[in-house]
C-alpha cells in the first residue's frame, strides 16, 4: 500500500535528555520523508544537547555524553533542518504530546521560524488508542470472547472484571512480565501477593506524587524535584513542604509527606 499524499510526510522520532519540554534537549533525531510519489529519504543524526544526559536516560536510549560531545548542537543544524522540513506534514508515535512540542521548543531556542499550524499532524499512537480500545468491554471481549451486556452497570462491570481476571491468569500463568524498558518484573501466577506486586506501581502516596526508587527510598515524582529523595528536599528546602501542604494536593499525599518529615525529625 502507498500513502495518498498531497504533501511530503515526515515520520520522525526524537531521543532526548528527558521528558521536560522546557528544560530537556534533543540528543538524536531520525526522520523519514515520504514523497507523494512514494520515494523515501531518510535522515538520522545525533545532537549535542549542551547539557548532561542523565544516566537513567542514557540507560534507556543508549546515548551517553561521550557519544555526542563532538556532534553539532541543535542551533547549528536548525536552519538546514527547517528548510528540509518546509512544506512537509509530520507523523510519529505520541508526537502530539511530546515530539512535536519538543521539536518546536528547540527551534524557538535556536531563533528559527518553524510553524506547525499549517501542517497536518498524524499521531499513530492516537489511532492505536482510538481503534484498539482499552476499556473493560474490550477486555471482556478479548479474554472472555463475548460482548459485555449492561456495561457501566456496577454489578455487570464487577462480574465482568472477575471473569477477565480469571481468564488473564489462565492465559498468562507462567509467562514472564517485563516493563517498557525490558526490565524483568516477575512471572504471572495464580497468587494474589505476586499479582499485587506486578500490578501496583511503587508509589508512596496513592496519587503517585512520591514513588520508591530501586533502593526503596521515597523520591518525588513531579516538578523540579522529580527523582530527588524526599528526605533530602525536605532538609535542604523546608519551604517546599509548606508549599505542598498549602497546595492543591490530595490529603493522602500531605499525610504521607508529613510522616516522612516527622520520621526524619525535620518538624
DRENPA-3360 file (N, C-alpha, C; in nm, 2 decimals, always signed):
BEGIN
1 = XXXXXXXX = +0.08/-0.12/+0.00/+0.00/+0.00/+0.00/+0.09/+0.12/+0.00 ~ +0.04/+0.23/-0.07/+0.12/+0.35/-0.08/+0.03/+0.46/-0.02 ~ +0.08/+0.54/+0.07/+0.01/+0.65/+0.13/-0.04/+0.75/+0.02 ~ -0.16/+0.80/+0.04/-0.21/+0.90/-0.05/-0.17/+1.04/+0.00 ~ -0.07/+1.10/-0.06/-0.02/+1.23/+0.00/-0.03/+1.34/-0.10 ~ -0.07/+1.46/-0.04/-0.06/+1.58/-0.12/+0.07/+1.65/-0.09 ~ +0.12/+1.64/+0.03/+0.25/+1.70/+0.07/+0.34/+1.59/+0.11 ~ +0.47/+1.61/+0.11/+0.56/+1.51/+0.17/+0.53/+1.49/+0.32;
9 = XXXXXXXX = +0.54/+1.37/+0.36/+0.51/+1.34/+0.50/+0.64/+1.29/+0.57 ~ +0.68/+1.36/+0.68/+0.80/+1.33/+0.75/+0.76/+1.25/+0.88 ~ +0.79/+1.13/+0.88/+0.77/+1.04/+1.00/+0.90/+1.05/+1.09 ~ +0.89/+1.09/+1.21/+1.01/+1.12/+1.29/+1.00/+1.07/+1.43 ~ +1.11/+1.06/+1.50/+1.12/+1.02/+1.64/+1.24/+1.09/+1.70 ~ +1.23/+1.14/+1.82/+1.34/+1.20/+1.89/+1.38/+1.13/+2.01 ~ +1.51/+1.13/+2.04/+1.56/+1.08/+2.17/+1.61/+1.20/+2.24 ~ +1.59/+1.21/+2.37/+1.61/+1.34/+2.44/+1.68/+1.31/+2.57;
17 = XXXXXXXX = +1.72/+1.42/+2.64/+1.78/+1.41/+2.77/+1.68/+1.38/+2.88 ~ +1.55/+1.39/+2.85/+1.44/+1.37/+2.94/+1.31/+1.41/+2.88 ~ +1.21/+1.42/+2.96/+1.07/+1.44/+2.91/+1.02/+1.58/+2.94 ~ +1.10/+1.67/+3.00/+1.06/+1.80/+3.03/+1.08/+1.89/+2.91 ~ +0.97/+1.93/+2.84/+0.98/+2.01/+2.72/+1.06/+2.13/+2.73 ~ +1.04/+2.20/+2.84/+1.11/+2.33/+2.86/+1.25/+2.32/+2.89 ~ +1.30/+2.21/+2.96/+1.43/+2.21/+3.01/+1.52/+2.10/+2.94 ~ +1.46/+2.00/+2.88/+1.54/+1.89/+2.82/+1.57/+1.93/+2.68;
25 = XXXXXXXX = +1.66/+1.85/+2.62/+1.71/+1.87/+2.48/+1.71/+1.75/+2.40 ~ +1.72/+1.76/+2.27/+1.73/+1.65/+2.18/+1.87/+1.60/+2.17 ~ +1.89/+1.47/+2.17/+2.02/+1.41/+2.15/+2.03/+1.32/+2.03 ~ +1.91/+1.29/+1.97/+1.91/+1.22/+1.84/+1.78/+1.24/+1.77 ~ +1.79/+1.25/+1.64/+1.67/+1.26/+1.55/+1.68/+1.16/+1.44 ~ +1.57/+1.10/+1.42/+1.55/+1.01/+1.30/+1.43/+1.05/+1.22 ~ +1.45/+1.08/+1.09/+1.34/+1.13/+1.01/+1.33/+1.06/+0.88 ~ +1.21/+1.03/+0.84/+1.19/+0.95/+0.72/+1.09/+1.04/+0.63;
33 = XXXXXXXX = +1.14/+1.09/+0.52/+1.05/+1.18/+0.44/+0.99/+1.09/+0.33 ~ +0.86/+1.08/+0.32/+0.79/+1.01/+0.22/+0.73/+1.11/+0.12 ~ +0.77/+1.10/-0.01/+0.72/+1.19/-0.11/+0.59/+1.14/-0.16 ~ +0.51/+1.23/-0.22/+0.38/+1.19/-0.28/+0.39/+1.07/-0.38 ~ +0.51/+1.06/-0.45/+0.53/+0.96/-0.55/+0.58/+0.83/-0.48 ~ +0.59/+0.83/-0.35/+0.63/+0.70/-0.28/+0.77/+0.69/-0.25 ~ +0.86/+0.78/-0.31/+1.00/+0.77/-0.28/+1.03/+0.81/-0.13 ~ +1.13/+0.76/-0.08/+1.16/+0.78/+0.06/+1.30/+0.83/+0.08;
41 = XXXXXXXX = +1.32/+0.93/+0.17/+1.45/+0.98/+0.20/+1.47/+0.98/+0.36 ~ +1.58/+0.92/+0.40/+1.60/+0.91/+0.55/+1.71/+1.00/+0.60 ~ +1.69/+1.05/+0.72/+1.80/+1.13/+0.78/+1.80/+1.08/+0.93 ~ +1.92/+1.07/+0.98/+1.94/+1.03/+1.12/+2.07/+1.10/+1.17 ~ +2.06/+1.17/+1.28/+2.19/+1.22/+1.33/+2.17/+1.25/+1.48 ~ +2.29/+1.25/+1.55/+2.29/+1.28/+1.69/+2.32/+1.43/+1.71 ~ +2.28/+1.48/+1.82/+2.29/+1.62/+1.85/+2.35/+1.64/+1.99 ~ +2.44/+1.73/+2.00/+2.50/+1.76/+2.13/+2.39/+1.85/+2.20;
49 = XXXXXXXX = +2.34/+1.80/+2.31/+2.23/+1.87/+2.38/+2.28/+1.99/+2.46 ~ +2.41/+2.00/+2.48/+2.48/+2.11/+2.55/+2.45/+2.10/+2.70 ~ +2.38/+2.00/+2.75/+2.36/+1.98/+2.89/+2.38/+1.83/+2.91 ~ +2.42/+1.79/+3.03/+2.44/+1.65/+3.06/+2.32/+1.56/+3.04 ~ +2.35/+1.44/+2.99/+2.24/+1.34/+2.97/+2.23/+1.26/+3.10 ~ +2.12/+1.26/+3.17/+2.11/+1.18/+3.30/+2.14/+1.03/+3.27 ~ +2.21/+0.97/+3.36/+2.24/+0.83/+3.35/+2.12/+0.74/+3.32 ~ +2.01/+0.77/+3.40/+1.89/+0.69/+3.38/+1.83/+0.70/+3.24;
57 = XXXXXXXX = +1.85/+0.82/+3.18/+1.80/+0.84/+3.04/+1.89/+0.77/+2.95 ~ +2.02/+0.78/+2.97/+2.12/+0.71/+2.88/+2.09/+0.56/+2.88 ~ +2.06/+0.50/+3.00/+2.03/+0.36/+3.01/+1.91/+0.32/+2.92 ~ +1.82/+0.41/+2.89/+1.70/+0.38/+2.81/+1.74/+0.38/+2.66 ~ +1.80/+0.49/+2.61/+1.82/+0.50/+2.47/+1.97/+0.47/+2.43 ~ +2.06/+0.45/+2.53/+2.19/+0.40/+2.49/+2.28/+0.51/+2.44 ~ +2.25/+0.64/+2.46/+2.33/+0.75/+2.42/+2.39/+0.82/+2.54 ~ +2.52/+0.83/+2.55/+2.58/+0.89/+2.66/+2.65/+1.02/+2.62;
65 = XXXXXXXX = +2.69/+1.10/+2.72/+2.76/+1.23/+2.69/+2.87/+1.21/+2.60 ~ +2.95/+1.11/+2.62/+3.07/+1.09/+2.53/+3.03/+1.07/+2.38 ~ +2.91/+1.01/+2.36/+2.87/+0.98/+2.23/+2.83/+1.11/+2.15 ~ +2.80/+1.21/+2.21/+2.75/+1.33/+2.14/+2.84/+1.46/+2.16 ~ +2.95/+1.44/+2.23/+3.03/+1.56/+2.27/+3.09/+1.63/+2.14 ~ +3.11/+1.55/+2.04/+3.16/+1.61/+1.91/+3.06/+1.64/+1.81 ~ +2.93/+1.62/+1.84/+2.82/+1.64/+1.75/+2.78/+1.79/+1.75 ~ +2.72/+1.84/+1.64/+2.67/+1.98/+1.64/+2.55/+1.99/+1.74;
73 = XXXXXXXX = +2.54/+2.11/+1.79/+2.42/+2.14/+1.88/+2.30/+2.17/+1.78 ~ +2.18/+2.18/+1.84/+2.06/+2.19/+1.76/+2.06/+2.32/+1.68 ~ +2.11/+2.43/+1.74/+2.12/+2.56/+1.68/+2.20/+2.55/+1.55 ~ +2.30/+2.47/+1.55/+2.39/+2.46/+1.43/+2.32/+2.39/+1.31 ~ +2.22/+2.31/+1.34/+2.15/+2.23/+1.23/+2.01/+2.28/+1.21 ~ +1.97/+2.38/+1.29/+1.83/+2.42/+1.29/+1.78/+2.47/+1.15 ~ +1.86/+2.56/+1.09/+1.82/+2.62/+0.97/+1.81/+2.52/+0.85 ~ +1.91/+2.44/+0.84/+1.90/+2.34/+0.73/+1.79/+2.24/+0.76;
81 = XXXXXXXX = +1.76/+2.20/+0.88/+1.65/+2.11/+0.91/+1.52/+2.18/+0.88 ~ +1.50/+2.30/+0.92/+1.38/+2.37/+0.89/+1.35/+2.38/+0.74 ~ +1.46/+2.40/+0.66/+1.45/+2.40/+0.52/+1.41/+2.27/+0.46 ~ +1.46/+2.16/+0.52/+1.43/+2.02/+0.47/+1.29/+1.99/+0.51 ~ +1.24/+2.04/+0.62/+1.10/+2.01/+0.66/+1.00/+2.10/+0.60 ~ +1.04/+2.20/+0.52/+0.95/+2.30/+0.46/+0.85/+2.23/+0.37 ~ +0.72/+2.26/+0.40/+0.61/+2.21/+0.32/+0.57/+2.07/+0.35 ~ +0.63/+2.01/+0.46/+0.60/+1.87/+0.49/+0.50/+1.86/+0.61;
89 = XXXXXXXX = +0.42/+1.76/+0.60/+0.33/+1.72/+0.71/+0.42/+1.63/+0.80 ~ +0.37/+1.61/+0.93/+0.45/+1.54/+1.03/+0.37/+1.42/+1.08 ~ +0.44/+1.31/+1.11/+0.38/+1.19/+1.17/+0.48/+1.13/+1.26 ~ +0.42/+1.05/+1.35/+0.50/+0.98/+1.45/+0.42/+0.91/+1.55 ~ +0.48/+0.86/+1.66/+0.41/+0.78/+1.76/+0.42/+0.87/+1.89 ~ +0.31/+0.92/+1.93/+0.30/+1.01/+2.05/+0.36/+1.15/+2.02 ~ +0.36/+1.19/+1.89/+0.42/+1.32/+1.86/+0.34/+1.44/+1.91 ~ +0.21/+1.42/+1.93/+0.13/+1.54/+1.97/+0.16/+1.58/+2.11;
97 = XXXXXXXX = +0.19/+1.49/+2.20/+0.22/+1.52/+2.34/+0.37/+1.54/+2.36 ~ +0.46/+1.49/+2.28/+0.60/+1.50/+2.31/+0.69/+1.55/+2.19 ~ +0.70/+1.47/+2.09/+0.80/+1.50/+1.98/+0.78/+1.64/+1.92 ~ +0.65/+1.67/+1.88/+0.63/+1.80/+1.81/+0.66/+1.91/+1.91 ~ +0.60/+1.91/+2.03/+0.63/+2.02/+2.12/+0.78/+2.04/+2.15 ~ +0.85/+1.93/+2.16/+1.00/+1.93/+2.19/+1.07/+1.99/+2.07 ~ +1.03/+1.95/+1.95/+1.10/+2.00/+1.83/+1.07/+2.15/+1.81 ~ +0.95/+2.19/+1.83/+0.92/+2.34/+1.82/+1.00/+2.42/+1.92;
105 = XXXXXXXX = +1.01/+2.36/+2.04/+1.08/+2.43/+2.15/+1.23/+2.45/+2.11 ~ +1.29/+2.35/+2.05/+1.43/+2.36/+2.01/+1.44/+2.46/+1.90 ~ +1.35/+2.47/+1.81/+1.36/+2.57/+1.70/+1.34/+2.71/+1.76 ~ +1.26/+2.72/+1.86/+1.24/+2.86/+1.92/+1.37/+2.90/+1.99 ~ +1.43/+2.80/+2.06/+1.56/+2.84/+2.13/+1.67/+2.87/+2.03 ~ +1.66/+2.82/+1.91/+1.76/+2.85/+1.81/+1.72/+2.97/+1.72 ~ +1.61/+3.04/+1.76/+1.56/+3.15/+1.69/+1.53/+3.13/+1.54 ~ +1.48/+3.01/+1.51/+1.45/+2.97/+1.37/+1.30/+2.95/+1.36;
113 = XXXXXXXX = +1.24/+3.02/+1.27/+1.09/+3.02/+1.25/+1.05/+2.88/+1.20 ~ +0.97/+2.81/+1.28/+0.91/+2.68/+1.24/+0.77/+2.67/+1.29 ~ +0.68/+2.67/+1.20/+0.54/+2.67/+1.24/+0.48/+2.53/+1.21 ~ +0.38/+2.49/+1.29/+0.31/+2.36/+1.27/+0.16/+2.38/+1.24 ~ +0.12/+2.51/+1.25/-0.02/+2.54/+1.23/-0.07/+2.50/+1.09 ~ +0.02/+2.52/+1.00/-0.02/+2.49/+0.86/+0.02/+2.35/+0.81 ~ +0.05/+2.27/+0.90/+0.09/+2.13/+0.87/-0.01/+2.03/+0.92 ~ -0.03/+1.92/+0.85/-0.11/+1.81/+0.90/-0.02/+1.73/+1.00;
121 = XXXXXXXX = -0.07/+1.70/+1.12/+0.00/+1.62/+1.22/-0.08/+1.49/+1.24 ~ -0.01/+1.38/+1.22/-0.07/+1.24/+1.23/+0.00/+1.17/+1.34 ~ -0.08/+1.13/+1.44/-0.02/+1.05/+1.56/-0.07/+0.91/+1.55 ~ +0.03/+0.82/+1.53/-0.01/+0.68/+1.52/-0.06/+0.62/+1.65 ~ -0.01/+0.68/+1.76/-0.05/+0.63/+1.89/-0.20/+0.66/+1.91 ~ -0.24/+0.78/+1.87/-0.38/+0.82/+1.88/-0.47/+0.73/+1.80 ~ -0.43/+0.69/+1.68/-0.51/+0.60/+1.61/-0.52/+0.46/+1.68 ~ -0.40/+0.42/+1.73/-0.40/+0.29/+1.81/-0.50/+0.29/+1.92;
129 = XXXXXXXX = -0.50/+0.40/+2.00/-0.59/+0.41/+2.11/-0.73/+0.42/+2.07 ~ -0.76/+0.49/+1.96/-0.89/+0.50/+1.91/-0.95/+0.37/+1.86 ~ -0.87/+0.29/+1.79/-0.91/+0.17/+1.73/-0.91/+0.04/+1.82 ~ -0.80/+0.04/+1.90/-0.79/-0.08/+1.99/-0.82/-0.03/+2.13 ~ -0.95/-0.04/+2.17/-1.00/+0.01/+2.29/-0.93/-0.06/+2.41 ~ -0.91/+0.02/+2.52/-0.85/-0.04/+2.64/-0.95/-0.03/+2.76 ~ -1.08/-0.05/+2.73/-1.17/-0.04/+2.84/-1.22/-0.18/+2.88 ~ -1.31/-0.19/+2.98/-1.35/-0.32/+3.03/-1.42/-0.40/+2.92;
137 = XXXXXXXX = -1.50/-0.33/+2.84/-1.58/-0.40/+2.74/-1.48/-0.47/+2.64 ~ -1.38/-0.40/+2.60/-1.28/-0.46/+2.51/-1.21/-0.57/+2.57 ~ -1.17/-0.56/+2.70/-1.10/-0.67/+2.77/-1.19/-0.79/+2.78 ~ -1.32/-0.77/+2.81/-1.41/-0.88/+2.83/-1.43/-0.95/+2.69 ~ -1.43/-0.88/+2.58/-1.45/-0.94/+2.45/-1.32/-1.02/+2.42 ~ -1.20/-0.96/+2.45/-1.08/-1.02/+2.42/-1.05/-1.15/+2.50 ~ -1.07/-1.14/+2.63/-1.04/-1.25/+2.72/-1.15/-1.35/+2.73 ~ -1.27/-1.31/+2.73/-1.38/-1.40/+2.75/-1.46/-1.44/+2.62;
145 = XXXXXXXX = -1.43/-1.36/+2.51/-1.49/-1.40/+2.39/-1.64/-1.37/+2.37 ~ -1.69/-1.27/+2.44/-1.83/-1.24/+2.43/-1.85/-1.09/+2.47 ~ -1.95/-1.03/+2.41/-1.98/-0.89/+2.44/-2.02/-0.87/+2.59 ~ -1.99/-0.75/+2.64/-2.03/-0.72/+2.78/-2.17/-0.66/+2.77 ~ -2.27/-0.72/+2.83/-2.40/-0.67/+2.84/-2.42/-0.58/+2.96 ~ -2.50/-0.47/+2.94/-2.52/-0.38/+3.05/-2.39/-0.31/+3.10 ~ -2.30/-0.28/+3.01/-2.18/-0.21/+3.05/-2.21/-0.09/+3.13 ~ -2.13/-0.06/+3.23/-2.14/+0.06/+3.32/-2.25/+0.04/+3.42;
153 = XXXXXXXX = -2.31/-0.08/+3.42/-2.39/-0.12/+3.54/-2.28/-0.17/+3.64 ~ -2.29/-0.13/+3.76/-2.19/-0.16/+3.86/-2.18/-0.32/+3.88 ~ -2.29/-0.38/+3.89/-2.29/-0.53/+3.90/-2.23/-0.60/+3.78 ~ -2.28/-0.56/+3.66/-2.23/-0.62/+3.54/-2.08/-0.60/+3.52 ~ -2.03/-0.48/+3.55/-1.89/-0.45/+3.54/-1.81/-0.53/+3.64 ~ -1.86/-0.54/+3.76/-1.79/-0.62/+3.86/-1.78/-0.77/+3.83 ~ -1.89/-0.82/+3.78/-1.89/-0.96/+3.74/-1.79/-0.99/+3.62 ~ -1.79/-0.89/+3.53/-1.71/-0.90/+3.41/-1.56/-0.89/+3.45;
161 = XXXXXXXX = -1.53/-0.80/+3.54/-1.39/-0.79/+3.59/-1.34/-0.92/+3.65 ~ -1.43/-0.98/+3.73/-1.39/-1.11/+3.79/-1.36/-1.21/+3.68 ~ -1.44/-1.22/+3.58/-1.42/-1.32/+3.47/-1.29/-1.28/+3.39 ~ -1.27/-1.15/+3.37/-1.15/-1.11/+3.30/-1.03/-1.15/+3.38 ~ -1.03/-1.13/+3.51/-0.91/-1.16/+3.59/-0.88/-1.31/+3.59 ~ -0.98/-1.39/+3.60/-0.96/-1.54/+3.59/-0.91/-1.58/+3.46 ~ -0.96/-1.52/+3.35/-0.92/-1.55/+3.21/-0.77/-1.51/+3.19 ~ -0.73/-1.39/+3.25/-0.60/-1.34/+3.23/-0.50/-1.44/+3.30;
169 = XXXXXXXX = -0.53/-1.48/+3.42/-0.44/-1.58/+3.49/-0.43/-1.71/+3.42 ~ -0.55/-1.75/+3.37/-0.54/-1.88/+3.29/-0.46/-1.87/+3.16 ~ -0.47/-1.75/+3.10/-0.40/-1.73/+2.97/-0.25/-1.71/+2.99 ~ -0.21/-1.63/+3.09/-0.07/-1.59/+3.11/+0.01/-1.66/+3.21 ~ -0.05/-1.75/+3.29/+0.02/-1.81/+3.40/+0.15/-1.87/+3.35 ~ +0.26/-1.84/+3.43/+0.39/-1.89/+3.39/+0.47/-1.81/+3.30 ~ +0.40/-1.70/+3.24/+0.47/-1.61/+3.15/+0.54/-1.50/+3.23 ~ +0.66/-1.47/+3.18/+0.74/-1.36/+3.25/+0.68/-1.22/+3.20;
177 = XXXXXXXX = +0.70/-1.12/+3.29/+0.65/-0.99/+3.26/+0.77/-0.89/+3.26 ~ +0.77/-0.80/+3.16/+0.88/-0.70/+3.16/+0.81/-0.57/+3.14 ~ +0.88/-0.47/+3.20/+0.83/-0.33/+3.18/+0.87/-0.28/+3.04 ~ +0.84/-0.15/+3.01/+0.87/-0.10/+2.88/+1.01/-0.08/+2.85 ~ +1.10/-0.09/+2.95/+1.24/-0.08/+2.93/+1.31/-0.22/+2.92 ~ +1.22/-0.32/+2.93/+1.28/-0.46/+2.92/+1.32/-0.52/+3.05 ~ +1.30/-0.45/+3.16/+1.33/-0.50/+3.30/+1.24/-0.61/+3.34 ~ +1.29/-0.72/+3.39/+1.21/-0.83/+3.43/+1.14/-0.79/+3.56;
185 = XXXXXXXX = +1.01/-0.81/+3.56/+0.93/-0.77/+3.68/+0.88/-0.90/+3.76 ~ +0.88/-1.01/+3.69/+0.83/-1.13/+3.76/+0.76/-1.22/+3.67 ~ +0.68/-1.31/+3.72/+0.61/-1.41/+3.65/+0.46/-1.42/+3.69 ~ +0.37/-1.42/+3.59/+0.23/-1.43/+3.63/+0.20/-1.56/+3.69 ~ +0.14/-1.56/+3.81/+0.10/-1.68/+3.88/-0.04/-1.65/+3.95 ~ -0.10/-1.76/+3.98/-0.23/-1.76/+4.05/-0.21/-1.74/+4.20 ~ -0.15/-1.62/+4.23/-0.11/-1.59/+4.36/-0.13/-1.44/+4.38 ~ -0.22/-1.40/+4.48/-0.25/-1.26/+4.49/-0.14/-1.17/+4.53;
193 = XXXXXXXX = -0.04/-1.23/+4.61/+0.07/-1.15/+4.65/+0.16/-1.11/+4.53 ~ +0.18/-1.21/+4.44/+0.25/-1.19/+4.32/+0.18/-1.09/+4.23 ~ +0.05/-1.11/+4.21/-0.03/-1.02/+4.12/-0.03/-0.88/+4.18 ~ -0.03/-0.87/+4.31/-0.02/-0.73/+4.37/+0.11/-0.66/+4.34 ~ +0.22/-0.74/+4.35/+0.35/-0.68/+4.32/+0.36/-0.64/+4.17 ~ +0.30/-0.72/+4.08/+0.31/-0.69/+3.94/+0.23/-0.57/+3.90 ~ +0.11/-0.56/+3.96/+0.02/-0.46/+3.91/+0.02/-0.33/+3.99 ~ +0.09/-0.32/+4.10/+0.10/-0.20/+4.17/+0.23/-0.13/+4.15;
201 = XXXXXXXX = +0.22/+0.00/+4.11/+0.34/+0.08/+4.10/+0.40/+0.10/+4.24 ~ +0.53/+0.13/+4.24/+0.59/+0.15/+4.37/+0.57/+0.30/+4.42 ~ +0.44/+0.32/+4.45/+0.40/+0.46/+4.49/+0.40/+0.47/+4.64 ~ +0.45/+0.59/+4.68/+0.44/+0.62/+4.83/+0.30/+0.67/+4.86 ~ +0.25/+0.76/+4.78/+0.11/+0.80/+4.80/+0.02/+0.76/+4.69 ~ -0.10/+0.75/+4.70/-0.19/+0.70/+4.60/-0.20/+0.78/+4.48 ~ -0.17/+0.91/+4.49/-0.17/+1.00/+4.37/-0.04/+0.98/+4.29 ~ +0.06/+0.91/+4.34/+0.19/+0.89/+4.27/+0.27/+1.02/+4.27;
209 = XXXXXXXX = +0.25/+1.11/+4.36/+0.34/+1.23/+4.36/+0.48/+1.19/+4.42 ~ +0.48/+1.08/+4.50/+0.61/+1.03/+4.55/+0.61/+0.88/+4.52 ~ +0.73/+0.83/+4.48/+0.75/+0.69/+4.45/+0.87/+0.64/+4.51 ~ +0.88/+0.51/+4.52/+1.01/+0.45/+4.57/+1.10/+0.43/+4.45 ~ +1.23/+0.46/+4.48/+1.33/+0.42/+4.38/+1.38/+0.28/+4.39 ~ +1.48/+0.24/+4.32/+1.52/+0.10/+4.32/+1.58/+0.06/+4.45 ~ +1.61/+0.15/+4.53/+1.67/+0.12/+4.67/+1.56/+0.12/+4.77 ~ +1.43/+0.15/+4.73/+1.32/+0.15/+4.83/+1.31/+0.29/+4.90;
217 = XXXXXXXX = +1.38/+0.39/+4.85/+1.38/+0.52/+4.91/+1.27/+0.61/+4.85 ~ +1.20/+0.69/+4.93/+1.10/+0.78/+4.87/+1.16/+0.89/+4.79 ~ +1.11/+0.91/+4.67/+1.15/+1.02/+4.59/+1.03/+1.10/+4.53 ~ +1.05/+1.22/+4.50/+0.94/+1.30/+4.44/+0.93/+1.25/+4.29 ~ +0.80/+1.26/+4.24/+0.77/+1.21/+4.11/+0.71/+1.32/+4.02 ~ +0.74/+1.44/+4.05/+0.68/+1.56/+3.98/+0.77/+1.68/+4.00 ~ +0.75/+1.77/+3.91/+0.81/+1.90/+3.92/+0.96/+1.91/+3.92 ~ +1.01/+2.02/+3.98/+1.16/+2.04/+3.98/+1.24/+1.95/+4.06;
225 = XXXXXXXX = +1.17/+1.88/+4.15/+1.24/+1.78/+4.24/+1.22/+1.63/+4.20 ~ +1.17/+1.61/+4.08/+1.14/+1.48/+4.03/+1.27/+1.39/+4.04 ~ +1.26/+1.28/+4.10/+1.38/+1.19/+4.11/+1.46/+1.21/+4.23 ~ +1.44/+1.32/+4.30/+1.52/+1.36/+4.42/+1.46/+1.29/+4.55 ~ +1.54/+1.26/+4.64/+1.50/+1.20/+4.77/+1.41/+1.30/+4.84 ~ +1.29/+1.25/+4.89/+1.20/+1.34/+4.96/+1.27/+1.39/+5.09 ~ +1.34/+1.31/+5.16/+1.41/+1.35/+5.28/+1.51/+1.46/+5.25 ~ +1.59/+1.45/+5.14/+1.69/+1.55/+5.11/+1.63/+1.68/+5.08;
233 = XXXXXXXX = +1.52/+1.68/+5.00/+1.45/+1.80/+4.96/+1.39/+1.87/+5.09 ~ +1.33/+1.79/+5.18/+1.27/+1.85/+5.30/+1.38/+1.91/+5.39 ~ +1.50/+1.85/+5.39/+1.60/+1.90/+5.47/+1.67/+2.03/+5.41 ~ +1.69/+2.03/+5.28/+1.75/+2.14/+5.21/+1.66/+2.26/+5.18 ~ +1.53/+2.22/+5.16/+1.43/+2.32/+5.12/+1.31/+2.31/+5.20 ~ +1.31/+2.34/+5.33/+1.19/+2.32/+5.41/+1.06/+2.39/+5.36 ~ +1.08/+2.50/+5.29/+0.96/+2.57/+5.23/+0.89/+2.49/+5.13 ~ +0.95/+2.39/+5.08/+0.88/+2.30/+4.98/+0.77/+2.22/+5.05;
241 = XXXXXXXX = +0.80/+2.18/+5.17/+0.69/+2.12/+5.25/+0.57/+2.21/+5.27 ~ +0.60/+2.33/+5.31/+0.49/+2.43/+5.33/+0.41/+2.45/+5.21 ~ +0.48/+2.46/+5.09/+0.42/+2.49/+4.97/+0.32/+2.37/+4.93 ~ +0.37/+2.25/+4.95/+0.28/+2.13/+4.92/+0.16/+2.12/+5.02 ~ +0.19/+2.15/+5.14/+0.08/+2.15/+5.24/-0.03/+2.25/+5.21 ~ +0.01/+2.36/+5.15/-0.09/+2.47/+5.12/-0.14/+2.45/+4.98 ~ -0.08/+2.36/+4.90/-0.12/+2.35/+4.76/-0.24/+2.25/+4.74 ~ -0.28/+2.24/+4.62/-0.39/+2.15/+4.58/-0.35/+2.01/+4.56;
249 = XXXXXXXX = -0.30/+1.95/+4.67/-0.26/+1.81/+4.67/-0.35/+1.73/+4.75 ~ -0.37/+1.60/+4.72/-0.46/+1.51/+4.79/-0.42/+1.50/+4.94 ~ -0.52/+1.48/+5.03/-0.49/+1.47/+5.17/-0.39/+1.35/+5.20 ~ -0.41/+1.25/+5.12/-0.32/+1.13/+5.14/-0.18/+1.17/+5.11 ~ -0.16/+1.25/+5.01/-0.02/+1.29/+4.98/+0.04/+1.37/+5.09 ~ -0.04/+1.46/+5.14/+0.01/+1.55/+5.25/+0.03/+1.47/+5.38 ~ -0.05/+1.37/+5.40/-0.04/+1.29/+5.52/+0.09/+1.21/+5.51 ~ +0.12/+1.15/+5.40/+0.24/+1.07/+5.38/+0.37/+1.15/+5.38;
257 = XXXXXXXX = +0.36/+1.27/+5.32/+0.47/+1.37/+5.33/+0.50/+1.41/+5.47 ~ +0.40/+1.43/+5.55/+0.42/+1.47/+5.69/+0.48/+1.36/+5.77 ~ +0.44/+1.23/+5.74/+0.51/+1.12/+5.81/+0.65/+1.11/+5.78 ~ +0.69/+1.13/+5.65/+0.83/+1.13/+5.62/+0.91/+1.24/+5.69 ~ +0.85/+1.36/+5.69/+0.91/+1.48/+5.76/+0.93/+1.45/+5.91 ~ +0.83/+1.39/+5.97/+0.84/+1.36/+6.12/+0.94/+1.25/+6.14 ~ +0.94/+1.15/+6.06/+1.03/+1.04/+6.07/+1.18/+1.08/+6.07 ~ +1.20/+1.19/+5.99/+1.34/+1.24/+5.98/+1.37/+1.35/+6.07;
265 = XXX = +1.27/+1.38/+6.16/+1.29/+1.49/+6.26/+1.31/+1.62/+6.20 ~ +1.24/+1.65/+6.09/+1.25/+1.78/+6.03/+1.15/+1.88/+6.08 ~ +1.05/+1.82/+6.15/+0.94/+1.91/+6.20/+0.96/+1.95/+6.35;
% end
